[in-house]
Amino acid sequence: MKPTLYQRVTAPFIEPYVRYQHADILHAIRLGVAVILALLLNGVTNFPHGEWTTITVFIILGLLQYQGAIYTKAKERVLGTLLGIGIALGVLWFNQNAGAWLWVDYALIGLLSGIIGYLAVRNLGYTGLLTGITMLMIVSDLGNNSIGQDGIYRVLNILLGTGVAVAVTLILPLKSTLMWRFLLSSNLDACSSLYAGVGHHIDATDGGADGMTDDTVKQLNTVAFAVNEVPVNRTLVTALQQINKRLLAVRPHLAATASESGIKKETLETIQRTHRNIIGTIDLLLSAAPRLANIDIDEENHVLLIHYQNELTQAMQHMAAVLRSPSDEVFRPITRIAVSDYPSVQHLAFEWQGYFWLTQTLQTQLQQLSDLLQISKPHWFAASGLGYQRREQRRIKEQGGETDLHL
């Protein structure tokens, strides 16, 4: 059923997958709205140094699109600001009550700055940086009482800006957990398409080089490196570039996804590493396939290989569909084929044995990824937003359609 104009317009507001596809544009809109709200808030409060409200909004939202990362940044900013206020008030109290020389106060500020800097590079990070900045806003000039007052107003504006930045994330929310799922899903789909191409060209060998047509040779040369190391075609290069781009885009979401879902960071890192290994194995298969065009393979093992590859292709498509789906589906076994059950493979040419070994490696990697996703699914499924999932399930039921899980 073709979506109506109303459905296309409202999709970014109610469908997270559409928000994922247009995340950059929606982020720009949300940032603009946040800055406007900060300006209006400045007009209502009329605090001095109101520019810090809008600056804070831009610092928190400018480079961060997703809720988990935004909340982490906001939490660090609030904590650093409050710690800085506390330390600054302690310095002001010492200045007013200890009756020490001014150089003693300066020495104290220098000592505290050094301690904060040490903790910032050790474990406090951004929180430590904000602690030091906030402290210096208030105590930079102990001889001028207005400076301390100005610093307090700046701190208040920072807190207001942080509140605006957090509140505006409820407008068109972009959750890191969902983005992590969709990026991984898109890559599995793309990998399945590339791998299906490998299978088609292996199938085109029809048992060896005998009877190969010129068209078959041309097809092989468009999939991967030719025997004489001619570079791959632009379509393949672009596809691999997009896959690697998404692989890199997943990295910034890992910490925020761990925070949103409660999944251990080590588990997410293992998933990421397996994800990267799958891409690497498919790249090796792409390079190996054309070199097999002139090497014989018997019909039985040829059929086995095609069936093997079809199952792995469908397995990647199914995993991608489960990652996208709002339904609580399970990850099925990758394939029940085991090369060890077919001793005839051991009698093939060395190059074909290597190709079977690479295929078996891909099977192992896909099974590992499937198992990791199945174990962690209760966490990332819940963290994706139960409201979204229930809404999608109702939509599928009302439209009488099926999910894309039945491949």
Beta strands, then each sheet from edge to edge (+ up, - down):
end
